[in-house]
Amino acid sequence: MHPVLAADLDRFDQLLDAARARAVAALRGLADRPVAAPAPHAPGPYEPLPERGAGGAAALARFGERWEPGLSGSAGPRYLGFVTGGATPAAVAGDWLVGAYDQNVVVAGDSAATDLERETVGWLRELFGLGGAHAGAFVSGATMSNVAGLAVAREWLGERLGVSVADAGAGALGEVTVLSGAAHSSVPKALSLLGLGRGALRAVPPLPGREAVNVGELAAALAALDGRPAIVVANSGTVNTVDFDDLRAIAALRERYPFWLHVDAAFGAFAALSPEHAHLVAGLDAADSVCVDLHKWLNVPYDAAVQFTRRRDLQVRVFRNAAAYMAQPGDDPDFVHLTPENSRRLRALPAWLTLAAYGREGHREVVERNAALARRFGSGVEGGSGGGLRLLAPVRLNVVCFTLAAEPTEERVAALARAAAASGEVVVTPTVYGGTHGLRAAFSNWRTGPEDVDRAVEALVQAAREVQAAREV
């Protein structure tokens, strides 16, 4: 064994203690850490690869000097960009154990890891109100969950035409139509990856003043296909305004038209935990495939998501891994036959631990608190800005879409976001809604409290004043 490796093995406990101390300090200081990392992020020119290693302790110290100061507080309570969760204490502990046990969740037989993942998938299925017909597996994030679901949908299209796309290729399908009201950007990316093409996606008009699809318009688009099977991507929680398609009404259209119903519920599925909001995802169980992201509202570390489908037989046909050293899929196929990845880490363990630690009730509290905080933020934007900010859409759940009250040009709105981030108090992300440039504040972090909302609103109000002052100069 290399002498530096041998020495690190002898001092493994001290190395882990040093890493633990650094991690605890970072987590304890999240509330006060600047939400956005100071620029520039890279500490000067990149260094060359060292010829001789310095050992784990020296490398950890070098990381602390060179890179740690440039990391953002994205796991903290005022990072409201994208839809970014934090990591609960139990989930962090689970993620550390994932690295320590280093299980490759490929096949069953030599480890309980696959059974742990199956149990976790079952718990999640219950959490979201899905029935036993839905089988699931862990993937890296919502994008890969959408890829997996749409890959099974692609195979279903082939089944309707009497071909196997997994064997013959996407060209065997001919023209494919994918219909959606407000598809997330990961959907055309998935279609490109799957060989169906971004051009297969056709936007269906939404309800007036909404992002939810107009079901009547969807029915007309399906009727225009003259019986040709299609894929419908429904949304349970759009990224701009957290709008929800009427899943029961959409599913009822299958009585007249042939289509695969894929539901992108990346974070909206968590509405099922709250009695006040559960109606928003009514009908989710009727979906043929479902995407849910877990490093959002379940608050587990990156990366973790889950995908569900009713047609595991088609899923196996797509992702089957034929090799002499692997068992062929049976009634309970190994995960290597269910997702794009062969080798992967035990992503389920942080989710299992946080579910076991806090249960349905604990995670319901996070969802309901985040929704209340979003309303508080929206009220602050409307009433506490002296007219400098305004809402672009109603606050439906956990995302607030807002903009400058005066001249919300792309340049001025971007300047608003930069000024707020430069304060170290809050990060929000840009969007365009109804043709107007705006910003989104997304609440999904278990740490966020009322005081964080008030600090964030105050920072944005001040940033709006600075943008207005620059305009008047």
C-alpha positions as CSV (number, residue, x, y, z in Angstrom):
1,M,0.0,0.0,0.0
2,H,1.2,3.5,-0.8
3,P,2.7,5.0,2.4
4,V,0.5,8.1,2.4
5,L,-2.6,5.9,2.0
6,A,-1.4,3.6,4.8
7,A,-0.8,6.6,7.1
8,D,-4.3,7.9,6.4
9,L,-5.8,4.5,7.1
10,D,-4.0,4.5,10.5
11,R,-5.3,8.0,11.3
12,F,-8.7,7.5,9.7
13,D,-10.6,8.4,12.9
14,Q,-8.7,11.7,13.2
15,L,-9.4,12.5,9.5
16,L,-13.1,11.9,9.9
17,D,-13.1,14.0,13.2
18,A,-11.5,16.9,11.3
19,A,-14.0,16.6,8.5
20,R,-16.8,16.4,11.1
21,A,-15.6,19.5,12.9
22,R,-15.5,21.4,9.6
23,A,-18.9,20.2,8.6
24,V,-20.5,21.1,11.9
25,A,-19.0,24.6,11.8
26,A,-20.4,25.1,8.3
27,L,-23.9,23.9,9.3
28,R,-23.9,25.8,12.5
29,G,-23.0,29.0,10.6
30,L,-25.5,28.6,7.8
31,A,-27.9,31.2,9.1
32,D,-25.2,33.9,9.1
33,R,-23.2,32.7,6.0
34,P,-23.6,34.9,2.9
35,V,-26.3,33.2,0.8
36,A,-24.3,33.9,-2.4
37,A,-20.6,33.2,-2.5
38,P,-18.4,36.3,-3.0
39,A,-17.1,36.7,-6.5
40,P,-14.7,35.6,-7.9
41,H,-15.5,32.1,-6.8
42,A,-12.2,30.5,-7.9
43,P,-9.2,31.6,-5.8
44,G,-6.9,32.6,-8.6
45,P,-5.4,30.4,-11.3
46,Y,-6.1,26.6,-11.1
47,E,-3.2,24.7,-9.5
48,P,-1.5,21.8,-11.3
49,L,-2.1,18.3,-10.1
50,P,0.4,17.5,-7.3
51,E,2.9,14.8,-8.1
52,R,3.2,13.7,-4.4
53,G,0.1,13.8,-2.2
54,A,0.2,15.5,1.1
55,G,-2.2,13.2,2.9
56,G,-5.9,13.6,3.9
57,A,-5.4,16.1,6.8
58,A,-3.3,18.5,4.7
59,A,-5.6,18.2,1.7
60,L,-8.6,18.9,4.0
61,A,-6.8,22.0,5.4
62,R,-6.0,23.1,1.8
63,F,-9.6,22.8,0.8
64,G,-10.6,25.0,3.8
65,E,-8.1,27.7,2.8
66,R,-8.6,27.6,-1.0
67,W,-12.2,26.5,-1.8
68,E,-14.5,26.5,1.3
69,P,-14.7,30.4,1.4
70,G,-16.2,30.4,-2.1
71,L,-19.0,28.0,-1.4
72,S,-22.5,29.5,-1.2
73,G,-25.0,29.2,1.6
74,S,-27.4,27.3,-0.7
75,A,-28.3,24.9,2.0
76,G,-29.4,27.7,4.2
77,P,-32.7,29.4,5.0
78,R,-32.5,32.4,2.6
79,Y,-31.4,30.7,-0.5
80,L,-34.7,31.0,-2.4
81,G,-33.3,30.4,-5.9
82,F,-34.6,27.5,-8.2
83,V,-36.4,25.1,-5.8
84,T,-33.6,24.2,-3.5
85,G,-34.0,22.3,-0.3
86,G,-31.5,21.9,2.5
87,A,-30.6,18.7,4.3
88,T,-32.2,17.6,7.5
89,P,-29.8,16.4,10.3
90,A,-30.9,12.8,9.7
91,A,-30.4,13.1,6.0
92,V,-26.9,14.5,6.4
93,A,-26.0,11.6,8.7
94,G,-27.4,9.2,6.1
95,D,-25.4,10.8,3.4
96,W,-22.2,10.4,5.4
97,L,-23.0,6.7,5.9
98,V,-23.6,6.3,2.2
99,G,-20.0,7.2,1.6
100,A,-18.8,5.1,4.5
101,Y,-20.6,1.9,3.5
102,D,-20.1,2.6,-0.3
103,Q,-22.8,0.2,-1.5
104,N,-23.4,-0.2,-5.2
105,V,-27.1,-0.6,-5.6
106,V,-27.0,-2.7,-8.7
107,V,-28.2,-6.2,-7.9
108,A,-29.6,-8.0,-4.9
109,G,-28.0,-11.0,-3.4
110,D,-25.0,-9.8,-1.4
111,S,-26.4,-6.7,0.4
112,A,-29.5,-5.5,2.1
113,A,-29.1,-2.1,0.2
114,T,-31.6,-3.0,-2.5
115,D,-34.2,-4.0,0.0
116,L,-33.7,-0.7,1.9
117,E,-34.3,1.1,-1.4
118,R,-37.4,-0.9,-2.0
119,E,-38.8,-0.1,1.4
120,T,-38.0,3.6,0.9
121,V,-39.8,3.7,-2.4
122,G,-42.8,2.1,-0.7
123,W,-42.8,4.8,2.0
124,L,-42.6,7.5,-0.7
125,R,-45.4,5.9,-2.6
126,E,-47.6,6.1,0.5
127,L,-46.5,9.7,1.2
128,F,-47.6,10.8,-2.3
129,G,-50.9,8.8,-2.3
130,L,-49.9,6.4,-5.0
131,G,-51.3,2.9,-5.1
132,G,-49.4,-0.4,-5.2
133,A,-49.6,-0.6,-9.0
134,H,-46.8,2.1,-9.1
135,A,-43.3,0.7,-9.0
136,G,-40.4,3.0,-8.4
137,A,-36.6,3.5,-8.3
138,F,-34.2,6.2,-7.3
139,V,-32.4,8.4,-9.9
140,S,-30.2,11.4,-9.7
141,G,-32.8,14.2,-10.0
142,A,-36.0,15.4,-11.7
143,T,-34.3,15.5,-15.1
144,M,-33.4,11.8,-15.0
145,S,-36.8,11.0,-13.5
146,N,-38.4,12.6,-16.5
147,V,-36.0,10.8,-18.8
148,A,-36.9,7.5,-17.3
149,G,-40.7,8.2,-17.4
150,L,-40.6,9.4,-20.9
151,A,-38.4,6.5,-22.0
152,V,-41.1,4.1,-20.7
153,A,-43.7,6.3,-22.5
154,R,-41.7,5.9,-25.7
155,E,-41.8,2.1,-25.4
156,W,-45.5,2.3,-24.8
157,L,-45.9,4.2,-28.1
158,G,-44.0,1.4,-29.8
159,E,-46.2,-1.2,-28.2
160,R,-49.2,0.5,-29.6
161,L,-47.6,0.3,-33.1
162,G,-46.4,-3.2,-32.7
163,V,-42.7,-2.4,-32.4
164,S,-40.1,-2.4,-29.6
165,V,-38.3,1.0,-29.6
166,A,-35.7,-0.5,-27.3
167,D,-34.7,-2.9,-30.1
168,A,-35.6,-1.0,-33.3
169,G,-34.8,2.6,-32.2
170,A,-36.9,5.7,-32.0
171,G,-37.0,6.0,-35.8
172,A,-39.5,3.1,-35.8
173,L,-42.1,5.4,-34.3
174,G,-42.3,7.9,-37.0
175,E,-43.7,11.3,-35.9
176,V,-44.3,11.5,-32.2
177,T,-46.5,14.1,-30.5
178,V,-45.9,15.2,-26.9
179,L,-48.5,17.6,-25.5
180,S,-48.1,19.8,-22.4
181,G,-49.3,23.1,-21.1
182,A,-46.2,24.4,-19.4
183,A,-43.5,21.8,-19.6
184,H,-40.4,22.2,-17.5
185,S,-37.2,22.7,-19.4
186,S,-36.1,19.2,-18.5
187,V,-38.8,17.8,-20.7
188,P,-37.5,18.9,-24.1
189,K,-34.0,18.0,-22.9
190,A,-35.3,14.5,-22.1
191,L,-37.0,14.3,-25.5
192,S,-33.7,15.3,-27.2
193,L,-31.8,12.6,-25.3
194,L,-34.4,10.0,-26.1
195,G,-34.3,10.6,-29.9
196,L,-37.8,11.9,-30.0
197,G,-36.6,15.5,-30.6
198,R,-37.4,18.8,-28.9
199,G,-39.8,19.5,-31.8
200,A,-42.1,16.7,-30.7
201,L,-43.3,18.9,-27.8
202,R,-46.4,20.9,-28.6
203,A,-47.6,23.6,-26.2
204,V,-51.3,23.4,-25.3
205,P,-52.9,26.8,-24.3
206,P,-53.4,27.3,-20.6
207,L,-56.4,28.5,-18.7
208,P,-56.8,32.3,-18.8
209,G,-54.3,33.9,-16.5
210,R,-52.9,30.5,-15.4
211,E,-50.2,28.1,-16.2
212,A,-52.5,25.1,-15.8
213,V,-53.4,23.5,-19.1
214,N,-56.8,24.1,-20.6
215,V,-58.3,20.6,-20.6
216,G,-60.7,21.5,-23.4
217,E,-57.8,22.6,-25.6
218,L,-55.9,19.4,-24.7
219,A,-58.9,17.3,-25.8
220,A,-59.0,19.2,-29.1
221,A,-55.3,18.6,-29.7
222,L,-55.7,14.9,-29.0
223,A,-58.8,14.7,-31.2
224,A,-56.7,16.3,-34.1
225,L,-54.4,13.3,-33.9
226,D,-57.1,11.0,-35.4
227,G,-56.5,8.1,-33.0
228,R,-52.7,8.3,-33.2
229,P,-51.2,7.6,-29.7
230,A,-49.5,10.5,-27.9
231,I,-47.7,11.4,-24.7
232,V,-49.2,14.0,-22.4
233,V,-47.0,15.6,-19.8
234,A,-49.1,17.1,-17.0
235,N,-47.7,19.4,-14.4
236,S,-48.2,19.2,-10.7
237,G,-46.5,22.4,-9.6
238,T,-45.1,24.7,-12.4
239,V,-41.8,26.4,-11.6
240,N,-43.1,30.0,-12.0
241,T,-46.4,30.0,-10.1
242,V,-46.8,26.4,-8.7
243,D,-49.9,25.9,-10.8
244,F,-51.4,22.4,-11.1
245,D,-53.1,20.7,-14.0
246,D,-56.4,19.0,-13.3
247,L,-55.1,15.4,-13.3
248,R,-58.5,13.7,-12.9
249,A,-60.0,15.6,-15.9
250,I,-56.9,14.8,-18.0
251,A,-56.9,11.1,-17.0
252,A,-60.6,11.0,-18.0
253,L,-59.7,11.9,-21.6
254,R,-58.1,8.4,-21.9
255,E,-61.6,7.1,-22.3
256,R,-61.7,8.8,-25.7
257,Y,-58.0,9.2,-26.8
258,P,-55.0,7.0,-26.5
259,F,-52.1,8.6,-24.6
260,W,-49.5,8.0,-22.0
261,L,-50.0,10.3,-19.0
262,H,-46.7,11.4,-17.5
263,V,-46.9,13.8,-14.5
264,D,-44.0,16.0,-13.6
265,A,-44.5,16.5,-9.9
266,A,-40.9,17.3,-9.0
267,F,-41.9,19.3,-5.9
268,G,-45.6,19.6,-6.3
269,A,-46.2,16.0,-5.2
270,F,-45.4,17.1,-1.6
271,A,-48.8,19.0,-1.6
272,A,-50.2,15.6,-0.8
273,L,-48.8,15.9,2.7
274,S,-51.0,18.9,3.6
275,P,-54.7,18.5,4.1
276,E,-55.1,22.1,2.9
277,H,-53.3,21.5,-0.4
278,A,-53.8,17.8,-1.1
279,H,-56.6,18.5,-3.5
280,L,-54.0,20.0,-5.9
281,V,-52.6,16.5,-6.6
282,A,-55.9,14.6,-6.7
283,G,-55.7,12.1,-9.5
284,L,-51.9,11.6,-9.3
285,D,-52.4,7.9,-8.9
286,A,-54.0,7.7,-12.3
287,A,-50.7,8.7,-14.0
288,D,-48.8,6.1,-16.0
289,S,-45.5,7.6,-14.8
290,V,-44.6,10.2,-12.2
291,C,-41.5,12.3,-11.5
292,V,-40.7,13.5,-8.0
293,D,-37.5,15.3,-6.9
294,L,-36.3,14.5,-3.3
295,H,-33.5,17.0,-2.9
296,K,-36.1,19.7,-3.1
297,W,-38.9,19.4,-0.5
298,L,-37.8,16.1,1.2
299,N,-34.7,18.0,2.1
300,V,-32.1,15.3,1.4
301,P,-28.7,16.1,0.0
302,Y,-28.0,16.3,-3.7
303,D,-28.6,14.2,-5.6
304,A,-31.8,12.2,-5.1
305,A,-35.1,11.8,-7.0
306,V,-37.5,9.0,-7.5
307,Q,-39.5,7.9,-10.6
308,F,-42.7,5.8,-10.5
309,T,-44.5,3.9,-13.3
310,R,-47.4,1.5,-13.7
311,R,-45.6,-0.4,-16.5
312,R,-42.5,-1.9,-15.0
313,D,-42.5,-4.5,-17.7
314,L,-41.9,-1.8,-20.3
315,Q,-39.4,-0.1,-18.0
316,V,-37.4,-3.3,-17.9
317,R,-37.6,-3.6,-21.7
318,V,-36.0,-0.2,-22.0
319,F,-33.3,-0.4,-19.3
320,R,-32.5,-4.2,-19.3
321,N,-28.8,-4.8,-18.9
322,A,-27.8,-8.0,-20.6
323,A,-24.6,-9.4,-19.2
324,A,-23.4,-12.9,-18.3
325,Y,-22.4,-11.8,-14.8
326,M,-25.9,-10.4,-14.0
327,A,-29.1,-12.1,-13.3
328,Q,-31.8,-11.5,-15.9
329,P,-34.9,-9.6,-14.8
330,G,-37.6,-11.6,-13.1
331,D,-40.8,-10.7,-11.3
332,D,-38.8,-8.4,-9.0
333,P,-36.1,-7.0,-11.2
334,D,-32.9,-5.6,-9.9
335,F,-32.4,-1.8,-10.2
336,V,-29.8,-2.2,-12.9
337,H,-32.7,-3.1,-15.2
338,L,-34.9,-0.2,-14.1
339,T,-32.9,3.0,-14.6
340,P,-30.3,4.5,-17.0
341,E,-27.5,3.9,-14.5
342,N,-25.7,0.7,-13.8
343,S,-23.5,1.6,-10.9
344,R,-24.8,4.1,-8.4
345,R,-24.7,5.0,-4.7
346,L,-27.3,4.1,-2.1
347,R,-29.3,7.3,-2.6
348,A,-32.2,5.9,-0.7
349,L,-30.4,5.9,2.7
350,P,-30.7,9.6,3.4
351,A,-34.3,9.5,2.4
352,W,-35.0,6.5,4.6
353,L,-33.3,8.1,7.6
354,T,-35.2,11.4,7.3
355,L,-38.5,9.6,6.8
356,A,-37.8,7.3,9.8
357,A,-36.6,10.2,11.9
358,Y,-39.4,12.8,11.3
359,G,-42.2,10.7,9.8
360,R,-45.1,12.0,7.8
361,E,-46.0,14.6,10.5
362,G,-42.6,16.2,10.5
363,H,-42.4,16.5,6.8
364,R,-46.0,17.8,6.7
365,E,-44.9,20.6,9.1
366,V,-42.1,21.6,6.7
367,V,-44.5,21.8,3.7
368,E,-47.1,23.7,5.6
369,R,-44.6,26.1,7.2
370,N,-42.9,26.8,3.8
371,A,-46.3,27.5,2.2
372,A,-47.2,30.0,5.1
373,L,-43.8,31.6,4.6
374,A,-44.4,32.0,0.9
375,R,-47.6,33.9,1.7
376,R,-45.7,36.0,4.2
377,F,-43.1,36.9,1.5
378,G,-45.9,37.7,-1.0
379,S,-47.5,40.0,1.5
380,G,-44.2,41.7,2.1
381,V,-43.7,42.2,-1.6
382,E,-47.1,43.7,-2.0
383,G,-47.2,45.9,1.2
384,G,-43.8,46.6,2.4
385,S,-41.9,47.8,-0.6
386,G,-43.2,51.3,-1.0
387,G,-44.4,50.4,-4.4
388,G,-41.0,49.2,-5.6
389,L,-42.1,45.6,-6.1
390,R,-45.2,43.8,-7.2
391,L,-46.5,40.3,-7.5
392,L,-46.8,38.7,-11.0
393,A,-49.1,35.9,-9.9
394,P,-51.0,34.7,-6.8
395,V,-49.1,32.8,-4.2
396,R,-50.5,29.3,-4.6
397,L,-48.1,27.2,-2.6
398,N,-44.4,27.7,-2.1
399,V,-43.1,29.9,-4.9
400,V,-43.6,33.7,-5.2
401,C,-43.3,35.2,-8.6
402,F,-42.7,39.0,-8.5
403,T,-41.0,41.9,-10.3
404,L,-40.2,45.5,-10.2
405,A,-43.2,47.8,-10.1
406,A,-41.7,50.1,-12.6
407,E,-40.0,49.2,-15.9
408,P,-39.3,45.5,-15.3
409,T,-36.9,45.2,-18.1
410,E,-34.6,42.2,-18.3
411,E,-31.6,44.4,-17.4
412,R,-33.2,46.1,-14.4
413,V,-34.7,42.9,-13.0
414,A,-31.3,41.2,-13.3
415,A,-29.7,44.2,-11.5
416,L,-32.3,43.7,-8.7
417,A,-31.3,40.0,-8.3
418,R,-27.6,40.9,-8.3
419,A,-28.0,43.6,-5.7
420,A,-29.9,41.4,-3.4
421,A,-27.4,38.6,-3.8
422,A,-24.5,41.0,-3.2
423,S,-26.0,41.9,0.2
424,G,-25.5,38.3,1.2
425,E,-29.1,38.1,2.5
426,V,-31.0,36.4,-0.3
427,V,-30.8,34.6,-3.6
428,V,-33.7,34.5,-6.1
429,T,-33.7,33.3,-9.7
430,P,-35.0,35.1,-12.9
431,T,-37.9,34.1,-15.0
432,V,-40.3,35.4,-17.5
433,Y,-44.0,35.2,-16.8
434,G,-46.8,36.5,-19.1
435,G,-44.1,38.2,-21.1
436,T,-42.8,40.1,-18.1
437,H,-39.3,39.7,-16.7
438,G,-39.5,38.7,-13.0
439,L,-38.0,36.8,-10.2
440,R,-38.9,33.7,-8.2
441,A,-38.5,33.0,-4.5
442,A,-39.0,29.3,-3.8
443,F,-39.5,28.0,-0.3
444,S,-38.6,24.4,0.4
445,N,-35.8,24.5,3.0
446,W,-36.6,23.0,6.4
447,R,-34.6,25.7,8.2
448,T,-36.4,28.8,6.9
449,G,-38.4,30.8,9.4
450,P,-40.3,34.1,9.6
451,E,-37.2,36.1,10.4
452,D,-35.6,34.8,7.2
453,V,-38.5,36.0,5.2
454,D,-38.4,39.4,6.7
455,R,-34.6,39.7,6.1
456,A,-35.1,38.6,2.5
457,V,-37.9,41.0,1.8
458,E,-36.0,43.9,3.4
459,A,-32.9,43.1,1.2
460,L,-35.0,43.0,-2.0
461,V,-36.8,46.2,-1.1
462,Q,-33.4,47.9,-0.6
463,A,-32.1,46.4,-3.8
464,A,-35.2,47.8,-5.6
465,R,-34.4,51.2,-4.2
466,E,-30.9,51.0,-5.5
467,V,-32.1,49.9,-9.0
468,Q,-34.5,52.8,-9.0
469,A,-31.8,55.3,-7.9
470,A,-29.5,54.1,-10.6
471,R,-32.3,54.8,-13.1
472,E,-32.8,58.3,-11.9
473,V,-29.1,59.3,-12.1
